[in-house]
Each structure stands twice: as C-alpha cells, then as structure tokens.
Amino acid sequence: MPGTASPSPRPGPRTVLISGASIAGPALAHWLHRYGFAVTVVERAPELRTGGYKVDIRGAAVEVAERMGILEDIQRASTDMRTGAYVNDVGKRIATLPAGIFGARLGRDDEIMRGDLAHILHERTRSDVEYVFGDSITSLTERPDGRHDDRHDGRQGRAGHDTGGVEVTFERGAPRRFDLVVGADGLHSNVRRLAFGPEEQFVRHLGAYISAFSLPNELGLDREELYHAVPGKLISVYSSAGDPAAKGMLTFRSPRLAYDHRKPAEQLALLEAAFKGVGVSPSEGWTEVPRLLEAAREADDFYFDGLQLIEMDRWSRGRVVLLGDAAHCASPASGQGTGMALVGAYVLAGALAEAGCGPEEAFDRYEKEMRGYVAVNHALAAKFAKEMTADSRRQIRFRHLMMRILPHMPWKNLVAKKIAEDVQRGANAITLQDHPAPATATGRAPAAGMPDVRCLT
C-alpha cells in the first residue's frame, strides 16, 4: 500500500476505521490517507448528510483548513452574512449591526453551512477513502498482540501477521478487523458507548435546548439574521448566500429533559411545549414564532438537542480513540465545535504519523496537545449558554438599547473587539505543531530519504 516502509517484526497500525462521516471523520480520513494509512469511514445515515446550520471556522481551524488545501473552498462557500438585527414583537428591526460582530469573526475567519463543509470534505476524500453508508458498528473486540483471526481482516488485511487489532461487527456488513478504530460520531457517539460506557456518565447539561431547521424565506432575508428574545428563549431566522431557503433556530432554557434523540416526534413535542403561546399575539412575543413551529414540523432537516458538554478523563482505550464531539463536545453555545473537529483531526493524525510511537503513545500526545484548547472552549460554552437567553423583559430591553446606540458611538470598534475577545481566545487556544511531511494529496509515498510516517507499535 502507498507509504508503507520495509517490513518490521511488529508492523504498525495501517488500517483505520472511522465511525462518522460529518466533519471530524472525513477531516481525519484526509490526513490519515496522506500519511499512508488505509481508511474506512462508516456512517449510519444512508447518504452524506448535507443539512444543518451555519458553523464558524476561526483561529487555529483556519490554519488547519489552509494546510488541508480547503480554505479557498470554504471561502467560496461562505455564508457571506451581512447584518444581524434584533426585532420587536411585530418583526420591526430595532437594532442592526454588521454580521461580523454577531459572529465574533476577525481576519480570515469565515462561516459556512455545515452541509457545505461536509460536502467539501467528502469530495476531497471519496476517491481515496472507503465510505460505507447505511451501516453502524455493533461491537468492538480488541485482540492483543499475538492473536489474529484472518477471517476478520480489514479492507487491506495482513493475513499471517502476528499483531493486535480490533475486531468489529456491523449491523449489516460482515465482521472486519482494523488496527485502530476512531469514534468521530458526535455527541451521541456509538463508539463511545461501546468502548467507554453509557453516555450519561460523560454529559454535563448546560441548561438549554436548541433546534434548527429549514423553512421558506417568506421574510425575504438576504444574508441577514434576525433575533428576537423573550424571557428564557431566543428565536432566530437567517438566510445565507446561495440558499433560497431560510433557517430557523429556537433556543429555550430548561433542565435536562428525557427523550429519544432518534425520534423527532418526541423532540417536536418538547419544542412545541416550550414555545406554546409565544407569538400568538404581539404582546406574547414575535408573531413569526407559530410559523416557525409549523416549519419545524414539516422540515426534513429538523435538528434538536441539548446544549451539553462531553467531559471525559480519557479519550482513548486501547486501540479505540474518540475525536471531535464524541470526545469533547463543547455544544453549539461555544461556536467552536466545527473548528475543534478540524483541529483535533489534524492533531490526532499528526500524532499517529510520528515515527517510532505506538498507538497509546500517539493517543497520549493527541490528548496532551488538545486538552488545554478543549478546556478553554468548555468554559466559554458554559458562559455563553447562560448568556444566550435573557432572564427578564427588562434585561432584553437593556440589550436592545445597547445594540441601538453602539453603531453611533466613536468607540464602537473597541466594543466590537471586546465582544469578540472571548470567542477569539477559544479559537486560538492551541499552537499547532508541525508534523512529518505527509504524502502528496494523491496518497503517494514520501520521497526517498523522508521518514516513514506510520506510527509503529
């Protein structure tokens, strides 16, 4: 296979199974392929998921995107948001600001729809990586060095080699064997459940829920986002460049709720209960809310989940490791989830590529490099989750007043910088390390004299 060095008595990991084809999984697949690994990505959904809300690419994530060669693709697919505005109960704009202030973006920071980024990553990897859609992992059995069952080899199995690995069974496909397994399958990670235990052990609820969905752009928005607040709730509608539809987002404060995250009907019932009565008349909030709830019921991309952190003492166990939200979800409140996924993929692949280290050492390096970055963004998520919804109408009126006068103040740029400070601190809370030069984008092996980029056991 490309990038493989001379045989050694104890061959290093070469086959990697990644669970999850959203952002973190394909980003990791991109790097691992370039480092000479054979990569398989398994995804429960029957096809690539192209829905979702807008996501930010900031700070270190911009640098990673540039190193991947996808920064220009992201810029071409930018949401190109122009303004954000707060509206009153009848939808009149009462305070308007540039979108960059709302998004806390500076310099080359950008914003893209999650589905567009997933498409970019899939297009960059689909000819070099094996994608298996419509399937899911059902069990993981790690075999120590010295035990090998040739029947369960991965796509490029090594029959006859005496080495450890992970035997994987699937809902639909035949059992296979891989050197490493990566859970990049989100907040409700299946791999985390199989390898580490029930989700409840690792979740910290931040006191709110969020829903996102598409709807007809009946408000005629053009790269604009509208916000409306009532005590304990935040309503938003926006349109982005190139999309004839609009997106709605509904956030509400609540203790942790019991529901099945795979059953939209249960989630819709909770959403409707939380917003019952809101907007039925101008005195009860924005009159657009009932239409948003109706759109949520009809949307084929309806999303609902809690603002939650995943907190774990370790992100790896044996030859199984977690990445992105599966390891350290910072919730949408942080605005950093996508950036953390891209950065984490770069860091994990680089650790595995360092010659002369085993999987456990590589995973330790990955965690050591990422932990501080994650901690900063977890703290910001907890802070922002509290600030997303206002406690009272008085507090809402004060926010509106501040937004109205800001554009007319001589120190408005300093205020905008201050607003962005926390977010930028989180986006730049890691210094990217240089790793061994990867193979070319076509997957060819490094030139003669370059180090072997496999992580040896």
C-alpha positions as CSV (number, residue, x, y, z in Angstrom):
1,M,0.0,0.0,0.0
2,P,1.2,3.6,-0.5
3,G,3.5,5.0,2.1
4,T,4.5,1.6,3.6
5,A,8.1,1.1,4.7
6,S,10.1,-2.0,4.8
7,P,8.5,-4.8,6.9
8,S,9.4,-4.9,10.6
9,P,8.9,-7.6,13.2
10,R,6.0,-5.7,14.7
11,P,4.1,-3.8,11.9
12,G,2.4,-0.6,13.0
13,P,-1.2,0.4,12.5
14,R,-2.1,0.7,8.9
15,T,-5.9,0.1,8.7
16,V,-8.2,2.6,10.5
17,L,-12.0,2.5,10.8
18,I,-13.6,5.9,11.5
19,S,-17.2,6.0,12.6
20,G,-18.9,9.2,11.5
21,A,-19.0,11.0,8.1
22,S,-19.8,14.5,9.2
23,I,-16.8,16.8,9.8
24,A,-14.3,15.3,12.2
25,G,-14.3,11.8,10.5
26,P,-13.7,12.9,6.9
27,A,-11.1,15.5,8.1
28,L,-9.2,12.8,9.9
29,A,-9.5,10.5,6.8
30,H,-8.0,13.2,4.7
31,W,-4.9,13.4,6.8
32,L,-4.5,9.7,7.5
33,H,-4.7,8.9,3.8
34,R,-2.0,11.4,3.1
35,Y,0.1,9.7,5.8
36,G,-0.2,6.3,4.1
37,F,-3.0,4.7,6.2
38,A,-5.8,2.7,4.6
39,V,-9.0,4.3,5.9
40,T,-12.6,3.2,6.0
41,V,-15.4,5.5,7.2
42,V,-18.7,4.0,8.3
43,E,-21.8,6.2,8.6
44,R,-25.2,5.2,10.0
45,A,-27.1,7.6,7.6
46,P,-27.9,6.1,4.1
47,E,-26.1,9.0,2.4
48,L,-24.0,12.1,3.2
49,R,-25.9,14.5,5.4
50,T,-26.0,17.9,3.8
51,G,-28.3,19.8,6.1
52,G,-27.5,21.7,9.3
53,Y,-26.9,25.2,10.4
54,K,-24.1,27.6,9.8
55,V,-20.8,26.9,11.5
56,D,-17.7,29.1,12.1
57,I,-14.1,28.5,11.0
58,R,-11.9,30.6,13.3
59,G,-8.4,30.9,14.5
60,A,-6.4,27.7,14.5
61,A,-9.1,26.0,12.4
62,V,-8.4,28.5,9.6
63,E,-4.8,27.4,9.6
64,V,-5.7,23.7,9.5
65,A,-8.1,24.4,6.6
66,E,-5.3,26.1,4.8
67,R,-2.9,23.2,5.4
68,M,-5.6,20.8,4.2
69,G,-6.0,22.8,1.0
70,I,-9.7,23.5,1.6
71,L,-9.6,27.1,2.8
72,E,-10.4,28.5,-0.7
73,D,-13.3,26.1,-1.0
74,I,-14.6,27.3,2.4
75,Q,-14.3,30.9,1.3
76,R,-16.2,30.2,-2.0
77,A,-19.0,28.6,0.0
78,S,-19.1,31.3,2.7
79,T,-22.5,32.3,4.0
80,D,-21.4,35.9,3.3
81,M,-23.7,37.1,6.1
82,R,-24.1,40.9,6.0
83,T,-26.0,42.0,9.0
84,G,-27.7,40.9,12.2
85,A,-30.7,42.6,13.7
86,Y,-32.9,42.4,16.8
87,V,-36.6,42.7,16.0
88,N,-39.6,43.5,18.2
89,D,-42.9,41.6,18.6
90,V,-44.1,42.5,15.1
91,G,-40.8,42.0,13.4
92,K,-39.6,45.6,13.2
93,R,-35.8,45.9,13.3
94,I,-34.9,47.8,16.4
95,A,-31.1,47.4,16.3
96,T,-28.9,46.3,13.4
97,L,-25.1,45.5,13.4
98,P,-22.6,44.0,11.0
99,A,-22.7,40.2,10.9
100,G,-19.1,40.0,11.9
101,I,-19.8,41.5,15.3
102,F,-22.6,38.9,15.9
103,G,-20.2,36.2,14.7
104,A,-17.2,37.4,16.6
105,R,-15.0,36.9,13.5
106,L,-11.7,38.6,12.7
107,G,-9.2,38.4,9.9
108,R,-9.6,35.3,7.8
109,D,-12.3,33.8,10.0
110,D,-15.3,32.6,8.0
111,E,-18.6,31.0,8.2
112,I,-20.1,28.1,6.2
113,M,-23.1,25.9,6.2
114,R,-22.3,22.6,8.0
115,G,-23.6,20.6,5.0
116,D,-21.4,22.5,2.6
117,L,-18.3,21.8,4.6
118,A,-19.3,18.1,4.9
119,H,-19.6,18.0,1.1
120,I,-16.2,19.7,0.6
121,L,-14.5,17.1,2.9
122,H,-16.3,14.2,1.2
123,E,-15.3,15.3,-2.2
124,R,-11.7,15.7,-1.1
125,T,-11.6,12.1,0.3
126,R,-14.1,9.9,-1.5
127,S,-11.7,8.6,-4.2
128,D,-9.1,7.7,-1.6
129,V,-11.1,6.5,1.3
130,E,-13.7,3.7,1.6
131,Y,-17.1,5.1,2.6
132,V,-19.7,2.7,3.9
133,F,-23.1,4.4,4.3
134,G,-26.2,2.9,5.9
135,D,-24.3,0.8,8.5
136,S,-23.2,1.1,12.1
137,I,-20.8,-0.7,14.5
138,T,-22.4,-3.2,16.9
139,S,-19.4,-4.4,18.8
140,L,-15.6,-3.8,19.3
141,T,-13.3,-6.6,20.5
142,E,-9.7,-5.7,20.9
143,R,-7.2,-8.5,20.3
144,P,-3.8,-8.2,22.0
145,D,-0.6,-8.7,20.1
146,G,-0.2,-12.3,19.2
147,R,-3.8,-13.1,18.4
148,H,-5.1,-12.8,14.9
149,D,-8.1,-14.1,13.1
150,D,-7.6,-13.8,9.4
151,R,-11.4,-14.0,8.8
152,H,-11.8,-10.5,10.3
153,D,-9.2,-8.6,8.3
154,G,-9.8,-5.0,7.2
155,R,-10.0,-3.9,3.6
156,Q,-6.3,-4.4,3.2
157,G,-5.8,-7.2,5.7
158,R,-2.4,-8.6,6.6
159,A,-3.1,-12.4,6.8
160,G,-0.3,-14.2,8.6
161,H,0.9,-11.2,10.6
162,D,1.1,-11.7,14.3
163,T,-0.2,-8.4,15.7
164,G,-3.0,-6.9,17.7
165,G,-6.1,-5.1,16.4
166,V,-9.8,-4.5,16.9
167,E,-12.4,-6.9,15.6
168,V,-15.5,-5.0,14.5
169,T,-19.0,-6.3,13.8
170,F,-21.6,-4.2,12.0
171,E,-25.4,-4.1,11.7
172,R,-25.3,-5.0,8.1
173,G,-21.8,-5.7,6.8
174,A,-19.6,-8.7,7.6
175,P,-17.2,-8.5,10.5
176,R,-13.8,-6.9,9.8
177,R,-10.5,-6.3,11.6
178,F,-8.7,-2.9,11.9
179,D,-5.6,-1.7,13.5
180,L,-7.3,1.3,15.0
181,V,-10.9,2.5,15.5
182,V,-11.9,6.1,15.8
183,G,-15.2,7.4,17.1
184,A,-16.0,10.6,15.3
185,D,-19.7,10.1,15.6
186,G,-20.9,13.1,17.6
187,L,-22.4,13.9,20.9
188,H,-24.4,10.7,21.0
189,S,-21.4,8.6,19.9
190,N,-22.0,4.9,19.4
191,V,-18.3,4.1,19.6
192,R,-18.0,5.9,22.9
193,R,-20.9,3.9,24.3
194,L,-19.4,0.6,23.1
195,A,-15.9,1.3,24.3
196,F,-16.4,3.5,27.4
197,G,-19.9,3.1,28.6
198,P,-23.3,4.9,28.7
199,E,-23.5,8.5,27.6
200,E,-24.9,9.6,30.9
201,Q,-21.5,9.2,32.5
202,F,-20.0,11.9,30.4
203,V,-22.7,14.5,29.7
204,R,-23.0,17.9,31.5
205,H,-26.2,19.7,30.6
206,L,-25.8,23.5,30.2
207,G,-29.4,24.3,31.0
208,A,-30.8,24.9,27.5
209,Y,-32.0,23.2,24.3
210,I,-31.7,24.3,20.7
211,S,-33.5,23.4,17.5
212,A,-32.6,24.2,13.9
213,F,-34.5,23.6,10.6
214,S,-35.1,24.9,7.1
215,L,-38.2,27.0,6.1
216,P,-39.4,29.1,3.2
217,N,-37.8,32.5,3.1
218,E,-41.1,34.3,3.4
219,L,-39.4,37.2,5.2
220,G,-37.3,37.9,2.1
221,L,-34.0,37.9,4.0
222,D,-30.8,38.4,2.1
223,R,-27.7,37.3,4.1
224,E,-29.3,38.7,7.2
225,E,-30.1,37.2,10.6
226,L,-33.0,38.3,12.8
227,Y,-33.1,37.7,16.5
228,H,-36.0,38.0,19.0
229,A,-35.8,37.3,22.7
230,V,-38.4,36.6,25.3
231,P,-37.5,35.6,28.9
232,G,-35.8,32.2,28.8
233,K,-36.0,31.9,25.0
234,L,-34.2,33.1,21.8
235,I,-35.6,33.0,18.3
236,S,-33.6,33.4,15.2
237,V,-34.2,33.3,11.4
238,Y,-31.5,33.8,8.8
239,S,-30.7,33.4,5.1
240,S,-27.2,32.7,3.7
241,A,-25.6,33.2,0.3
242,G,-26.8,30.8,-2.4
243,D,-29.6,29.3,-0.4
244,P,-33.2,30.2,-1.5
245,A,-34.5,28.8,1.8
246,A,-34.1,30.3,5.3
247,K,-33.1,28.6,8.5
248,G,-34.9,28.9,11.8
249,M,-33.3,28.4,15.3
250,L,-35.2,28.2,18.5
251,T,-33.4,28.1,21.9
252,F,-35.0,27.7,25.3
253,R,-33.8,27.3,28.8
254,S,-34.7,24.1,30.5
255,P,-33.5,21.4,33.0
256,R,-32.4,18.2,31.3
257,L,-35.3,16.5,29.5
258,A,-35.9,12.8,28.9
259,Y,-36.4,11.9,25.2
260,D,-35.1,9.7,22.5
261,H,-32.6,11.6,20.3
262,R,-33.5,9.4,17.3
263,K,-37.2,10.2,17.5
264,P,-38.0,13.6,16.0
265,A,-41.7,13.4,17.1
266,E,-40.7,13.4,20.7
267,Q,-38.4,16.3,20.2
268,L,-41.0,18.3,18.3
269,A,-43.4,17.8,21.2
270,L,-40.9,19.2,23.6
271,L,-40.2,22.2,21.3
272,E,-43.9,23.0,20.9
273,A,-44.4,22.7,24.7
274,A,-41.6,25.1,25.3
275,F,-42.9,27.7,22.9
276,K,-46.6,27.3,23.5
277,G,-48.3,30.6,23.3
278,V,-45.2,32.6,22.2
279,G,-46.2,34.9,19.4
280,V,-49.9,34.1,19.3
281,S,-50.3,37.9,19.7
282,P,-47.8,40.8,19.7
283,S,-48.0,41.1,23.4
284,E,-46.7,37.5,23.7
285,G,-43.6,37.8,21.5
286,W,-42.7,37.8,17.9
287,T,-45.7,36.8,15.8
288,E,-43.5,34.8,13.5
289,V,-43.0,32.1,16.1
290,P,-46.1,30.0,15.3
291,R,-45.0,29.8,11.6
292,L,-41.5,28.7,12.7
293,L,-43.1,25.9,14.8
294,E,-45.1,24.8,11.8
295,A,-42.0,24.8,9.6
296,A,-40.2,22.7,12.2
297,R,-42.9,20.1,11.9
298,E,-42.5,19.9,8.1
299,A,-38.7,20.2,7.8
300,D,-36.8,17.3,6.5
301,D,-33.6,18.5,8.2
302,F,-35.1,19.1,11.7
303,Y,-32.4,19.1,14.5
304,F,-33.0,19.2,18.2
305,D,-30.6,18.6,21.1
306,G,-29.4,19.9,24.4
307,L,-26.6,22.3,24.9
308,Q,-24.3,19.8,26.5
309,L,-20.6,19.2,27.2
310,I,-18.9,15.8,27.0
311,E,-16.3,15.5,29.8
312,M,-14.0,12.5,29.9
313,D,-10.9,11.6,31.8
314,R,-9.5,9.8,28.8
315,W,-10.4,9.9,25.1
316,S,-8.8,6.5,24.2
317,R,-8.9,3.0,25.4
318,G,-6.5,0.5,23.9
319,R,-6.7,0.9,20.1
320,V,-10.0,2.9,20.2
321,V,-9.9,6.7,20.3
322,L,-12.5,9.4,20.2
323,L,-12.5,12.6,18.1
324,G,-14.5,15.8,17.9
325,D,-17.9,16.0,19.7
326,A,-17.6,12.3,20.6
327,A,-14.6,13.1,22.8
328,H,-15.2,16.7,24.0
329,C,-18.4,18.2,22.6
330,A,-18.5,21.9,23.6
331,S,-22.1,22.4,22.4
332,P,-23.3,24.9,19.8
333,A,-23.1,27.5,22.6
334,S,-19.3,27.6,22.2
335,G,-19.4,28.3,18.4
336,Q,-16.2,26.2,18.2
337,G,-17.4,22.6,17.6
338,T,-16.5,22.5,13.9
339,G,-13.2,24.3,14.4
340,M,-12.3,21.8,17.2
341,A,-13.2,18.9,15.0
342,L,-10.9,20.2,12.2
343,V,-8.1,20.9,14.7
344,G,-8.5,17.6,16.5
345,A,-8.3,15.7,13.3
346,Y,-5.0,17.4,12.4
347,V,-3.5,16.8,15.8
348,L,-4.6,13.1,16.0
349,A,-3.3,12.3,12.6
350,G,-0.1,14.1,13.2
351,A,0.4,12.1,16.5
352,L,-0.2,8.8,14.7
353,A,2.2,9.9,11.9
354,E,5.1,10.4,14.2
355,A,7.5,7.6,13.5
356,G,8.5,5.3,16.3
357,C,5.5,5.6,18.6
358,G,2.8,3.1,19.4
359,P,-1.0,3.9,19.4
360,E,-1.1,4.5,23.2
361,E,1.8,7.0,23.0
362,A,0.2,8.7,20.0
363,F,-3.1,9.0,21.8
364,D,-1.4,10.5,24.8
365,R,0.3,13.1,22.6
366,Y,-3.0,13.9,21.0
367,E,-4.7,14.4,24.3
368,K,-1.8,16.4,25.8
369,E,-1.9,18.8,22.8
370,M,-5.7,19.2,22.8
371,R,-6.7,19.3,26.5
372,G,-6.0,23.0,27.2
373,Y,-7.7,24.0,24.0
374,V,-10.8,22.0,24.9
375,A,-10.9,23.3,28.5
376,V,-10.9,26.9,27.4
377,N,-13.8,26.2,25.0
378,H,-15.8,24.2,27.5
379,A,-15.6,27.2,29.9
380,L,-16.7,29.6,27.2
381,A,-19.6,27.3,26.3
382,A,-20.8,27.3,29.9
383,K,-20.6,31.1,29.9
384,F,-22.3,31.6,26.6
385,A,-25.1,29.1,27.3
386,K,-26.2,31.3,30.2
387,E,-26.0,34.5,28.1
388,M,-27.9,33.2,25.1
389,T,-31.3,33.7,26.8
390,A,-32.3,36.6,29.0
391,D,-33.9,36.3,32.3
392,S,-36.4,39.2,32.1
393,R,-38.0,41.6,29.7
394,R,-36.1,44.4,31.4
395,Q,-32.8,42.7,30.6
396,I,-34.0,42.3,27.0
397,R,-34.8,46.0,26.7
398,F,-31.4,46.9,28.1
399,R,-29.7,44.7,25.5
400,H,-31.7,46.3,22.7
401,L,-30.7,49.8,23.9
402,M,-27.0,48.9,23.9
403,M,-27.3,47.5,20.4
404,R,-29.1,50.6,19.1
405,I,-26.6,53.1,20.4
406,L,-23.5,51.0,19.6
407,P,-23.3,52.0,15.8
408,H,-23.3,55.7,16.8
409,M,-20.5,55.5,19.4
410,P,-16.9,56.6,18.5
411,W,-15.6,53.6,20.4
412,K,-17.8,51.1,18.6
413,N,-14.7,49.3,17.2
414,L,-13.3,48.8,20.6
415,V,-16.6,47.4,21.8
416,A,-16.8,45.0,18.8
417,K,-13.2,43.8,19.6
418,K,-14.2,43.3,23.2
419,I,-17.3,41.2,22.2
420,A,-15.0,39.0,20.0
421,E,-12.3,38.6,22.7
422,D,-13.7,35.5,24.4
423,V,-14.5,33.7,21.2
424,Q,-11.1,34.5,19.7
425,R,-9.4,33.3,22.9
426,G,-11.1,30.0,22.5
427,A,-10.4,29.8,18.7
428,N,-6.7,30.4,19.2
429,A,-6.2,28.4,22.5
430,I,-3.8,26.0,20.8
431,T,-0.5,26.3,19.0
432,L,-0.4,23.9,16.0
433,Q,2.6,21.7,15.8
434,D,4.4,20.8,12.7
435,H,4.3,17.0,11.9
436,P,6.2,14.8,9.4
437,A,5.7,15.9,5.8
438,P,2.7,13.8,4.6
439,A,2.4,12.0,1.3
440,T,1.1,14.1,-1.6
441,A,-2.6,14.7,-1.9
442,T,-2.8,11.7,-4.3
443,G,-1.5,9.4,-1.5
444,R,1.9,8.6,-3.0
445,A,4.6,7.7,-0.6
446,P,7.2,10.2,0.7
447,A,10.3,10.7,-1.4
448,A,13.4,8.7,-0.7
449,G,15.1,9.7,2.4
450,M,11.9,11.0,4.1
451,P,10.9,9.4,7.4
452,D,8.3,6.6,7.4
453,V,5.1,8.2,8.6
454,R,3.5,5.2,10.1
455,C,3.1,5.0,13.8
456,L,5.0,1.9,14.9
457,T,3.9,-0.4,17.7
